[in-house]
Amino acid sequence: MGFAFRKSAAAALLTLAIWTPAFGHAHLSKSVPAPGATVSQPSEIQLTFTEPLEPAFSIIELHDAAGKTVQTEKAQVKDNVMRLPLKSLPAGRYTVKWRVLSVDTHKTEGDFPFTVQP
């Protein structure tokens, strides 16, 4: 192998090593309802992440406008999607709070509001 080939291969490996940690966290890539959305009666909250999740350590909580936790069933996790089944919600503003652990042990969390219309 020539020097130029080894040099470019080393540069490629270095680039990969630098960028790899950026992909090590499960970031929220999509949600239904969307952050800030006004919706009719949703049947579930569905969160899609960029990495597979560890089901035992990943949760969704739903809070009403007063900050009280809304009682729901347990969230279901499969691969990189988390679903929270919902019963009928009164009209108003809600906040979705989530905490997840990706299968590579990185934790992330976040929240967003949505509104249920009358």
C-alpha positions in Angstrom: 0.0 0.0 0.0 1.2 3.4 -0.8 1.7 6.3 1.6 -1.2 8.3 0.0 -3.6 5.4 0.5 -2.7 4.9 4.1 -2.9 8.6 4.7 -6.4 8.9 3.2 -7.5 5.7 5.1 -6.3 7.2 8.4 -8.1 10.4 7.6 -11.3 8.5 6.9 -11.0 6.6 10.2 -10.4 9.8 12.1 -13.4 11.4 10.6 -15.6 8.4 11.5 -14.2 8.4 15.1 -15.1 12.1 15.4 -18.6 11.8 14.0 -19.6 8.5 15.7 -20.4 10.0 19.1 -22.9 12.4 17.5 -25.0 9.4 16.5 -25.0 7.8 20.0 -28.1 9.5 21.4 -31.7 8.9 20.8 -33.1 12.2 19.6 -36.8 12.8 18.9 -37.2 12.8 15.1 -41.0 12.9 14.9 -44.1 13.1 17.1 -47.8 12.7 16.7 -49.3 15.1 17.7 -46.6 17.5 16.5 -45.1 20.0 19.0 -47.4 23.0 19.3 -50.2 21.3 17.2 -53.9 21.8 17.8 -55.7 18.5 17.3 -59.0 16.7 17.7 -59.2 13.8 20.1 -55.9 11.9 19.8 -56.0 8.2 20.4 -52.3 8.0 21.2 -49.1 9.9 21.5 -46.4 8.5 19.1 -42.8 9.4 19.4 -40.1 8.3 16.9 -36.4 8.5 17.9 -33.2 8.3 15.9 -32.0 5.2 17.8 -33.6 2.1 19.2 -34.8 2.5 22.8 -34.4 0.4 26.0 -38.1 -0.2 26.9 -37.5 -0.7 30.6 -36.0 2.8 31.0 -38.0 4.9 28.5 -41.2 6.7 29.5 -43.7 9.3 28.4 -45.7 11.4 30.8 -48.7 13.6 29.9 -49.5 16.7 32.0 -52.5 18.9 31.8 -52.4 22.7 31.8 -52.2 22.8 35.6 -49.1 20.5 35.5 -50.9 17.5 36.9 -50.1 14.1 35.5 -52.8 12.7 33.3 -53.4 9.0 34.2 -52.7 6.8 31.1 -51.8 3.3 30.3 -48.2 2.3 30.2 -46.2 3.4 27.2 -45.3 0.7 24.6 -41.8 0.7 23.1 -40.7 -1.1 20.0 -37.3 -0.4 18.4 -37.2 3.4 18.1 -40.9 4.1 18.5 -42.7 4.8 21.7 -46.5 4.9 21.9 -48.8 6.1 24.7 -52.4 5.0 24.3 -54.9 7.7 25.4 -58.5 7.8 26.6 -60.7 10.7 25.9 -59.0 14.0 26.8 -60.9 17.2 27.8 -60.2 20.2 25.6 -57.2 22.1 26.7 -53.4 22.4 26.6 -51.2 19.4 27.4 -47.5 18.8 27.8 -45.7 15.6 26.7 -42.6 14.8 28.7 -40.3 12.0 27.7 -37.1 10.4 29.0 -35.5 7.7 27.0 -32.4 5.4 27.2 -31.1 4.3 23.9 -29.8 0.7 23.6 -26.3 2.1 23.7 -27.0 3.6 27.2 -27.3 7.3 26.3 -30.1 9.2 28.0 -32.1 12.0 26.5 -35.2 13.8 27.5 -37.5 16.6 26.4 -41.0 18.0 26.4 -43.4 19.7 24.1 -47.0 21.1 24.3 -50.0 20.4 22.2 -53.7 21.4 22.4 -56.9 19.4 22.2 -59.6 21.4 20.6 -63.2 21.4 21.9 
